[in-house]
Amino acid sequence: MTALINRFQGIWIPLVTPFHGQDNRLDLEAVKKLVIHLINQGIDGLIVGATTGESATLTHAEHNELLKVVLDTVKDQVPVMVGISGSDTVEVAKNIKHYSNHFEISGFLMSAPAYVRPSQQGIIHHFEAAAAATDLPIAIYNIPYRTGVNIELATLQHLSRNPQFVAVKESGNGDISQLNDQISHTSLNILSGEDSIIFVCSCLGGQGAISAAAHIRPDLYKKMHELIGEGNLVKARQINDALQPFIHLLFSEPNPAPVKAALSIMGLIQDNVRLPMTVASPELKAKLDVALAKILAFNID
């Protein structure tokens, strides 16, 4: 467990799910190509089946097929975690047991139950039931603007008593005060889930990010985080300043459509999403084409 706690830091990618054809079938060759590209760029880990991967539109069989291909391609070069969500605690625990028993994964990224808006005690019971279904580590995903409920500091402190809970992906609407409290007052690794504040999170002492935007030039995000750790804020800020306009474009329309559009321009995947997601607008694609050329050419000594 300690080994993964130490590894659950740096820049992790919540992997997009490539599709192809008019019926949007899984594009497993593109999955392999993208995973190899990201590993060569120096990423620290992958999340399969997260929101950015359009997990809500994947069947159970597709989840299994996608995960198998990713694991076969990774070959233990980086840790792979599985994204887990759901509002039925029993079903979530069942899914966690399935993945634990059938795949050699490193753990789970798990969000609070969506829509039902449980109490903090209900959130604790939900996560504890999940932990009881596996021996693997779990990273807690706090994203209240999707789930409708915030995971409060006291809840994180309670859960952290169980060593299976190793980290938090914090996406609390850019609440810097909450982010700082988590870093200062829990033993959990804190990773930014808001791409625009990765620089701030690292400066506060956070351990990295789980970043959709980092599909593009993850090496820059990794370098920025490392420079902050070394105390070189001048160079780190130069990278952050270069990344911010591009990050803004990538979230100017619903994720992951802009990220997929950028990856398509790079020739790594086809520009396909499943409904209710729609592809990036022509106007955004034109802006991405220009901005992408700049960020791909950006270099820092």
C-alpha positions in Angstrom: 0.0 0.0 0.0 2.8 2.4 0.9 4.4 1.9 -2.5 1.2 3.2 -4.3 0.8 6.1 -1.9 4.3 7.1 -2.9 3.5 6.6 -6.6 0.2 8.4 -6.5 1.6 11.7 -7.3 2.8 13.7 -10.3 0.7 13.9 -13.5 -2.0 11.3 -14.1 -4.2 11.2 -17.1 -7.9 10.3 -17.0 -7.8 8.6 -20.4 -10.2 9.5 -23.2 -11.9 6.6 -24.9 -11.2 6.6 -28.7 -14.2 5.7 -30.9 -14.4 5.1 -34.7 -16.9 4.6 -37.4 -20.4 5.9 -37.7 -21.6 3.7 -34.8 -18.8 4.9 -32.5 -17.2 1.5 -31.8 -14.2 1.3 -29.4 -11.1 2.1 -31.4 -8.7 -0.3 -29.6 -5.8 0.4 -32.0 -6.1 4.1 -31.2 -6.2 3.2 -27.5 -2.8 1.5 -27.8 -1.3 4.3 -29.8 -2.5 7.0 -27.4 -1.3 5.0 -24.3 2.2 4.5 -25.8 2.4 8.2 -26.7 1.4 9.3 -23.1 3.9 6.9 -21.5 6.6 8.2 -23.8 5.7 11.8 -22.6 6.5 10.8 -19.0 3.1 10.5 -17.4 3.0 9.1 -13.9 -0.3 7.1 -14.1 -3.5 6.4 -16.0 -7.1 6.4 -15.0 -9.4 4.2 -17.1 -13.2 4.7 -17.0 -13.2 8.2 -15.6 -15.6 11.0 -16.7 -13.2 12.1 -19.4 -13.3 8.6 -20.7 -17.1 9.0 -21.3 -17.6 6.1 -18.9 -21.3 6.7 -18.6 -21.8 5.7 -22.2 -19.7 2.5 -22.0 -21.2 -0.9 -21.5 -19.8 -3.3 -18.8 -18.3 -5.4 -21.6 -16.7 -2.3 -23.2 -15.2 -1.3 -19.8 -13.6 -4.7 -19.5 -12.3 -4.7 -23.1 -10.9 -1.2 -22.8 -9.2 -1.9 -19.5 -7.6 -5.1 -20.8 -6.1 -3.4 -23.8 -4.8 -0.5 -21.6 -3.2 -3.0 -19.2 -1.7 -5.1 -22.0 -0.2 -2.0 -23.6 1.1 -0.4 -20.3 2.9 -3.6 -19.3 3.5 -2.3 -15.7 5.3 0.9 -17.0 2.9 3.1 -15.0 0.2 2.3 -12.5 -3.4 2.0 -13.8 -6.4 2.8 -11.7 -10.1 2.3 -12.6 -12.7 5.1 -12.3 -15.7 4.1 -10.3 -19.0 6.0 -9.9 -22.5 5.3 -9.0 -25.3 6.1 -6.5 -26.1 2.5 -5.5 -23.6 1.5 -2.9 -24.2 -2.2 -3.3 -23.6 -2.0 -7.1 -20.5 0.1 -6.7 -19.0 -2.5 -4.2 -20.0 -5.2 -6.7 -18.1 -3.5 -9.5 -15.1 -2.9 -7.4 -14.9 -6.6 -6.4 -15.2 -7.5 -10.1 -12.3 -5.4 -11.2 -10.2 -6.4 -8.2 -10.7 -10.1 -8.9 -10.2 -10.0 -12.7 -7.6 -7.3 -13.5 -4.1 -6.5 -12.3 -4.9 -2.9 -11.5 -3.3 -0.5 -9.0 -6.6 0.8 -7.4 -9.7 2.9 -7.9 -10.6 6.5 -8.4 -14.1 6.8 -6.8 -16.5 9.8 -6.6 -19.3 10.4 -4.1 -22.8 9.2 -5.1 -24.3 11.5 -7.6 -27.8 13.1 -7.6 -29.0 11.6 -4.3 -27.0 14.1 -2.2 -26.4 11.9 0.9 -25.2 13.2 4.3 -21.5 13.2 5.1 -22.2 10.0 7.2 -23.8 8.5 4.1 -20.7 9.3 2.1 -18.5 7.7 4.7 -20.6 4.5 4.7 -20.5 4.5 0.8 -16.7 4.7 0.7 -16.2 2.2 3.5 -18.4 -0.3 1.7 -16.3 0.1 -1.4 -13.1 -0.4 0.6 -14.5 -3.5 2.2 -14.9 -5.0 -1.3 -11.2 -4.8 -2.2 -7.7 -4.9 -0.8 -6.6 -2.2 -3.3 -6.1 1.5 -2.6 -8.8 4.0 -3.4 -8.4 7.7 -4.4 -11.4 9.9 -3.4 -12.8 12.1 -6.2 -14.4 15.2 -4.9 -16.4 16.9 -7.7 -19.5 18.6 -6.1 -20.6 20.3 -9.3 -21.2 16.9 -10.8 -22.3 14.9 -7.8 -24.3 17.6 -6.0 -22.5 17.0 -2.7 -19.2 18.2 -1.3 -16.9 15.8 0.6 -16.0 17.8 3.6 -12.7 18.0 5.4 -13.9 16.0 8.4 -15.1 13.3 6.2 -11.7 13.0 4.4 -10.0 13.0 7.8 -12.3 10.1 9.0 -11.7 8.1 5.8 -8.0 8.6 5.9 -7.8 6.5 9.1 -8.2 3.6 6.7 -4.8 3.2 4.8 -6.7 2.1 1.7 -7.6 5.7 1.1 -4.5 7.2 -0.4 -5.4 10.4 -2.2 -8.0 13.0 -3.2 -8.6 14.3 -6.6 -10.0 17.7 -5.7 -12.3 19.4 -8.1 -14.2 21.7 -5.7 -15.0 24.5 -8.1 -11.5 26.0 -7.7 -12.0 26.5 -3.9 -8.4 27.3 -2.9 -9.3 27.5 0.8 -10.7 24.0 0.7 -7.7 22.8 -1.3 -5.3 24.3 1.2 -7.2 22.7 4.2 -7.0 19.3 2.6 -3.2 19.7 2.0 -2.6 21.0 5.5 -4.9 18.9 7.6 -5.1 15.4 6.0 -2.5 12.7 5.5 -3.8 12.1 2.0 -2.0 13.0 -1.2 -3.9 15.9 -2.8 -4.0 16.1 -6.6 -5.7 18.9 -8.5 -8.7 17.9 -10.5 -9.1 21.5 -11.9 -6.5 21.9 -14.6 -6.4 25.7 -14.4 -5.1 25.6 -10.8 -2.5 22.8 -11.0 0.2 25.5 -10.5 -1.5 26.8 -7.4 -2.1 23.3 -6.0 1.5 22.4 -6.4 2.7 25.7 -4.8 0.5 24.9 -1.8 2.1 21.5 -1.4 -0.1 19.3 -3.4 1.3 16.2 -5.0 0.3 16.7 -8.6 -2.8 16.5 -10.8 -5.2 14.2 -12.5 -5.5 16.3 -15.7 -7.6 15.9 -18.8 -5.8 18.9 -20.4 -2.5 17.0 -19.9 -3.3 14.6 -22.7 -1.5 17.4 -24.6 2.1 17.9 -23.6 2.0 16.1 -20.2 5.7 16.7 -20.1 5.1 20.4 -19.5 2.8 19.7 -16.6 5.3 17.3 -15.1 8.1 19.7 -15.5 6.1 22.5 -14.0 5.3 20.4 -10.9 8.9 19.3 -10.5 10.2 22.9 -10.8 7.8 24.0 -8.1 9.1 21.2 -5.9 12.6 22.5 -6.5 11.6 26.0 -5.6 12.1 27.4 -9.2 8.9 29.3 -9.4 10.1 31.6 -12.2 10.4 28.8 -14.7 7.4 27.0 -13.4 5.3 30.2 -13.9 6.6 30.5 -17.5 5.1 27.0 -18.2 1.9 27.8 -16.4 1.5 31.1 -18.3 2.0 29.2 -21.6 -0.5 26.5 -20.7 -3.3 28.7 -19.3 -4.8 29.9 -22.7 -4.8 26.4 -24.0 -6.4 25.0 -20.9 -9.1 27.7 -21.2 -9.8 26.5 -24.8 -10.0 22.8 -23.7 -12.7 23.6 -21.2 -14.6 26.2 -23.2 -16.9 23.4 -24.4 -17.9 20.3 -22.5 -15.1 17.9 -21.7 -13.8 15.7 -23.4 -14.9 17.0 -26.8 -12.2 19.7 -27.0 -9.4 17.3 -25.8 -10.5 14.8 -28.4 -10.5 17.4 -31.1 -6.9 18.4 -30.2 -5.8 14.7 -30.1 -7.5 14.3 -33.5 -5.6 17.2 -35.0 -2.4 15.5 -33.7 -3.4 12.3 -35.5 -3.7 10.2 -32.4 -7.4 9.5 -32.4 -10.6 10.2 -34.5 -12.8 13.1 -33.4 -15.7 11.0 -32.2 -17.8 11.2 -29.0 -21.0 9.4 -27.9 -24.2 11.2 -27.3 -25.2 13.1 -25.2 -21.7 14.5 -25.8 -21.2 16.4 -29.1 -18.0 17.1 -30.9 -16.2 20.5 -30.5 -17.7 23.3 -32.6 -16.0 24.3 -35.9 -15.1 27.6 -34.3 -13.4 26.0 -31.4 -11.5 23.5 -33.6 -10.1 26.5 -35.6 -8.9 28.1 -32.4 -7.4 24.8 -31.2 -5.6 24.3 -34.4 -3.7 27.6 -33.9 -3.2 27.2 -30.1 -2.1 23.5 -30.5 0.7 24.5 -32.8 2.0 27.0 -30.2 1.8 24.6 -27.3 3.5 21.8 -29.2 6.3 24.1 -30.2 6.7 25.5 -26.7 10.0 24.7 -25.0 11.7 25.8 -21.8 15.4 25.3 -21.0 
